[in-house]
Amino acid sequence: MNGSFFIQQYLDKGFELSDAQSEIDFAIEILFGYSAKDFILGKKLSEKEKNRLQEIIFERLEKKCPIQQLVGNAYFFGRKFYVTKDTLIPRPETEILIVEILKHIKNIDTPKILDIGSGTGCIPITLALENKNLLADSVDISEKAIEVAKKNSNLHKVENRVNFFKSDLFKNVNDSYNLIVSNPPYIPIKDKNTLQTEVKDFDPALALFAYDEQGIEFYERIINSASKYIEKNGFICFEIGINQSTIVTKLLYNNNFKNIEITKDLNNIDRVIIAQKT
């Protein structure tokens, strides 16, 4: 079995060549530690490695399980994060959150943030790595997600600055912060069957779905309570879904937030909203 054999399996399932090559390269790097450069220099997979890769590709193509879950890792902001079926796979769109937050806290000497919905922990961990003075609390309702986040915190050596604990939103939160950030569940449950199999059948429902008509229940719950946990002139920042920016903007204005800014993703969709406490 050579590289073209693996790629052909993807092509037979309707994948574009570039996507097939990207997934195979990613799997080989994570599973065996080999880069594309290694193969240019003459590296070849052993029979054992080929068989393992074939097992992964079979699961990926036949069951449509995301490649990141199969190899147990995903990349976010250029760094590797451990993932499981209990955590949302980090998306490139969420990196916009990081960029916007870093911009808004750059003049704070020791920024303290609260992340609601830890998942893999990629948001607070990345912020801590990008800002060496930042301190973060991060909460999740899922104990299994918190276990994953703590593992990633140890992996990236920020466990002394990022604290993960179980909480249903603010229930166990007792501090105040310069910024609150959340990438909450925002897909209306009625839209579940419109999603790719890789998302609806493998990402945790807890991290995906809201159970109201417009998918805004978590924005509403967080915004309605957030002011008491944000210091004066502090910020609140969300990732948002399609057609949600107008509704979330109204919620923020109604709760006395100002200087509302919206950032679009590469598909020109409103993706991140940030506002300041009055």
C-alpha positions, 0 to 999 in steps of 0.5 A: 500500500502506497500513498496513492492507495490511501488517497484513492479511497478518499477520492472514491468517497467523493473527497477533493484531492487536497482534502484527502491529502491534508487528512492523510498527512495530518493522521500520519503526523499525529500517529507516527510523527512523520512530516511531508518532508520526511517522505520527500527524503525517502521515509516509508511507512512500515507494514504495521504503520500502513495497517494502522493508517488503514484502520483509521481511514476505514473508520473515517470513510465508512463511519464518517467519524472526524479524523481528529477524534480518530487520532485524538488530536486537533490543531488550534492556533497552530498548537496541538490539543488532545480531543475526545468524543466528549469535546467539541473539535476546535474550529478555525473560526474560533481562532477569531475569538483569540485575536479579538480578545488579545486586542482588547486586553493588551493594555491590561497588566494582568488580565483575568478572564472567565471562559464559559464552556471549556471543551478542550480548553483551547480558548483559555489555554491559547490566551494564556500562551499568547499573553504570559500575564493572563490568568483564567478560570474556565467552567464546563458542565461536563466533568469529562470535558474538564478532564480533557481540558486539564490534560491540555493545560498540563500539556501546554504547561499553563496549569498554574494560570488556567483553572478548570472547574465544573459549573453550570454557567455562573453557578459556582463562579465567585470572582470578577473578571476583565473579560468573559468569553464563551463559544456556547451551544448555538445551533437550534436543535431543529437544524440538527438533521441539516448538519454533516454526519461528522458533526451531528453524530460525533460532536457532543450534543451538549456543546452544539445545540440550543433548544430554543427556536433561534439558538440564543438561549445560552447567550441570553442566560450568560448576558443576563447575569454577566454584569455582576462578574465583569469589572468596570470597563471589562468585556464580554465576547462570544462566537455566534452563529449564522443570523444571530448577530442582530439578536445578540447585539440587542441582548447586549444593549438591553443589558447596558453593554456598549462599544459593540463590535462584530467580526466576520469570518472568511465566509463573510459571516458574522462570527465574533461579537465583543462588547464593553460593560458600561 
